[in-house]
Amino acid sequence: MKMNRTTQILAAAMLGVALTAAGVGVGGPAVADDEPDNGIDVSVTIEPNTTPGELSMTVADNGGVALREDGSNAAARQFVGTLPTVTVTDSRRPEEIPAGDFWAVVGQASEFTATSGSAPPIGPQYLGWRPRLLSDSSSGAVAAGEPVSSVISDGSGAPTVGLQGQELLVSTANSADEIGTWQVNAGLALRTPADVAAGEYHSTLTLSLFNQS
């Protein structure tokens, strides 16, 4: 059994070439049956692809996520935003994928600390997300994770655990079922107590790609 882990903190492409050719002919009003063949043979020798594929994750260029207040009420103040697009690419050939191989991207946030003043930190349990798969999964093997709510419930029925532990963003149960590229993001929602101290706060949301077989 092996496990590979790739981590990116918010703050491989294959080029396929297809060659086609059609015969080119020139005809006049009448062409004698015994005229030379004007077709042009085009050939190409393609050697076996010996470069091993890989499983990788990238995060779209971003300057961070600035949450904005939306949806506050007497029970909580709410601040929302969108996670930058995360791309997972699996370029491995079927014969390179061990039986039972699977992968998953998880996310975990640090506490929100104030940049100035003596405001107490806001724990990561107050930050929730709602993952969204942006690419089609032809077999349904790749799926976004379930929503996770702040410990101050948003009323959706999602688990109220926040991102204090590693929560699932996107995964596949069996890598061999589908190979390709998928994009995913998530709606973020920070729900704090209504009496949260004013100030500018910062947290780091760390995304990790796990692959196990």
Disulfide bonds with the S-S distance in Angstrom:
none
